[in-house]
């Protein structure tokens, strides 16, 4: 945990112009506490099956992207897995927590085996997920709540979660395209008070 925190701190002051990449070579990296990245930070691994961030904390999130106040972030997360302490562990951390952080891209990223939701996303727009996996989590695969707008999930697997594959309550113009949503405990995709979504 400390080594990862020090690596993030070493990036210095990040801006829309100065957006470094934090690269994780193949291996398993244990965390016991939220993995929080600053605005404008990008995280690259060496393949979702090769680079693994293993969260052992029962209340900690695999990846935490703090509120930007609505600024453009442009985080680029790719080729990495975030795994939790177990689907039935009773842990309350999410695979990823996003609140008010627009303009992020996730490619080939896996969020699995967390005790709660694979992703909790709220008050966020223009985020894009491609070839990602939200699987075998203790809550919803994707829990989207309030003002999730103009966002996309493409070629993404959302399977084996204890509750819904996707719970989407409050948003517009967001799509799930060629996604595999099956073998979840309740609904595959459950839309509530959402508009022009599908």
C-alpha positions in Angstrom: 0.0 0.0 0.0 2.7 2.5 1.0 4.7 1.8 -2.2 1.7 2.5 -4.4 0.9 5.7 -2.4 4.4 6.9 -2.8 4.3 6.2 -6.5 1.2 8.3 -6.9 2.7 11.1 -4.8 5.9 11.1 -6.9 3.8 12.2 -9.9 3.8 15.7 -8.5 1.3 18.4 -9.5 -1.0 17.2 -12.3 -2.7 19.5 -14.8 -4.6 19.1 -18.1 -1.2 19.6 -19.8 0.9 17.5 -17.4 -0.9 14.1 -17.3 1.6 11.4 -16.5 1.0 7.7 -16.7 1.6 5.4 -13.7 2.6 2.0 -15.1 2.3 -1.3 -13.3 4.3 -4.2 -14.7 2.9 -7.7 -14.5 2.4 -8.9 -11.0 0.0 -8.7 -8.0 0.0 -5.6 -5.9 -1.7 -5.8 -2.5 -3.6 -2.8 -1.1 -5.2 -2.3 2.3 -6.9 1.0 1.9 -8.4 3.0 -1.0 -6.3 3.3 -4.1 -7.1 7.0 -4.7 -5.7 8.7 -7.8 -5.5 12.4 -8.3 -7.2 14.3 -11.1 -5.6 13.9 -14.6 -3.7 10.7 -13.5 -3.7 7.7 -15.8 -3.1 4.1 -14.8 -1.8 1.5 -17.2 -1.1 -2.2 -16.5 0.2 -5.0 -18.7 -3.1 -6.7 -19.4 -6.1 -7.4 -17.1 -4.9 -10.9 -16.5 -1.3 -10.0 -15.8 -1.5 -6.8 -13.7 -3.6 -7.2 -10.6 -4.4 -4.7 -7.8 -5.6 -6.9 -4.9 -7.6 -5.0 -2.3 -7.5 -6.7 1.1 -9.3 -4.0 3.1 -12.9 -4.8 4.0 -14.1 -1.2 3.6 -11.8 0.0 0.9 -12.4 0.6 -2.8 -10.3 -1.0 -5.5 -10.0 2.4 -7.3 -11.3 5.7 -6.0 -11.4 8.7 -8.3 -12.3 11.8 -6.2 -14.6 14.5 -7.2 -13.2 17.0 -9.7 -15.8 19.6 -9.2 -16.9 19.1 -12.8 -13.5 19.8 -14.3 -12.3 17.8 -17.3 -10.2 14.9 -16.0 -9.3 12.7 -18.9 -8.1 9.8 -16.8 -7.1 6.8 -18.9 -7.2 3.5 -17.1 -6.2 0.4 -19.1 -5.0 -3.2 -19.0 -5.3 -3.9 -15.3 -7.5 -5.8 -12.8 -8.9 -4.6 -9.4 -9.8 -7.6 -7.3 -11.5 -7.5 -3.9 -11.4 -9.7 -0.8 -14.3 -12.0 -2.0 -17.8 -11.9 -3.3 -19.3 -13.3 -0.1 -16.7 -11.8 2.3 -19.2 -9.2 3.7 -16.8 -6.4 2.7 -18.3 -3.1 1.9 -15.8 -1.6 -0.6 -16.5 -1.1 -4.3 -14.4 -2.2 -7.2 -14.4 1.5 -8.3 -16.1 4.6 -6.9 -16.6 7.5 -9.2 -18.4 10.7 -8.0 -18.6 13.8 -10.2 -15.6 12.9 -12.4 -16.3 13.4 -16.2 -14.3 12.4 -19.3 -12.6 9.2 -18.2 -11.8 6.2 -20.4 -11.4 2.6 -19.2 -10.1 -0.1 -21.6 -9.5 -3.7 -20.7 -10.1 -3.3 -17.0 -11.6 -5.8 -14.6 -13.4 -5.1 -11.3 -14.2 -8.4 -9.6 -14.8 -10.2 -6.3 -15.6 -7.2 -4.2 -18.1 -7.7 -1.3 -20.3 -4.8 -2.6 -20.8 -3.3 -6.0 -18.3 -3.8 -8.8 -18.8 -0.1 -9.6 -20.6 2.7 -7.8 -20.9 5.7 -10.1 -22.9 8.9 -9.4 -23.2 12.5 -10.8 -20.9 11.7 -13.7 -21.0 12.1 -17.4 -19.0 11.2 -20.5 -17.2 8.1 -19.2 -16.4 5.3 -21.6 -15.8 1.6 -20.8 -14.6 -0.8 -23.5 -13.7 -4.5 -23.1 -14.2 -4.3 -19.3 -15.4 -6.9 -16.8 -17.6 -6.4 -13.8 -18.0 -9.9 -12.4 -18.6 -11.9 -9.3 -19.2 -9.0 -6.9 -21.4 -9.1 -3.8 -23.8 -6.3 -4.9 -24.6 -5.0 -8.4 -22.0 -5.3 -11.1 -22.7 -1.6 -12.0 -24.6 0.6 -9.5 -25.3 3.9 -11.3 -27.2 6.5 -9.3 -28.2 10.0 -10.2 -27.2 12.0 -13.3 -25.2 9.4 -15.2 -25.3 11.1 -18.7 -23.7 10.5 -22.1 -21.8 7.4 -20.9 -21.1 4.1 -22.7 -20.3 0.5 -21.9 -19.1 -1.4 -25.0 -18.2 -5.1 -25.3 -18.3 -5.3 -21.5 -19.0 -8.4 -19.4 -21.3 -8.0 -16.4 -21.8 -11.5 -15.0 -22.1 -13.5 -11.8 -23.0 -10.6 -9.5 -25.1 -11.3 -6.4 -27.7 -8.5 -7.1 -28.3 -6.9 -10.5 -25.9 -6.9 -13.4 -26.7 -3.2 -13.8 -28.8 -1.0 -11.6 -29.3 2.4 -13.4 -31.4 5.0 -11.6 -31.3 8.5 -12.9 -29.5 9.4 -16.2 -29.9 10.1 -19.9 -28.3 9.2 -23.2 -26.2 6.3 -21.9 -25.8 3.0 -23.7 -24.8 -0.6 -23.2 -23.6 -1.9 -26.6 -22.8 -5.6 -27.3 -22.4 -6.3 -23.6 -22.7 -9.8 -22.0 -25.1 -9.4 -19.1 -26.0 -12.8 -17.6 -26.1 -15.1 -14.5 -26.7 -12.2 -12.1 -28.8 -12.8 -9.0 -31.7 -10.4 -9.9 -32.1 -8.4 -13.1 -29.7 -8.2 -15.9 -30.2 -4.5 -16.5 -32.7 -2.6 -14.4 -33.5 1.0 -15.5 -35.3 3.3 -13.1 -36.3 6.9 -14.1 -33.7 7.0 -16.9 -34.2 8.6 -20.3 -33.0 7.7 -23.8 -30.8 4.9 -22.4 -30.5 1.4 -23.7 
